[in-house]
Amino acid sequence: MNIVHLTDEELEMARHGMTAYLHSFGHDEADVHVVIRAVLARLAAAQPEQDPSAALD
């Protein structure tokens, strides 16, 4: 498992890029579709990281 920190803008760009990538494959690449859809699901479920210093306020 890997952790990647993205800004909101970078996250949106990654979503758009993965969606475009998904649409570029035909029906013969079902395995690729499965992986791309899994990545898109994880990107859609991304939650902002809590700022530990905010709890100190």
Secondary structure, 3 states (H helix, E strand, C coil): CCCCCCCHHHHHHHHHHHHHHHHCCCCCCHHHHHHHHHHHHHHHCCCCCCCHHHHHC
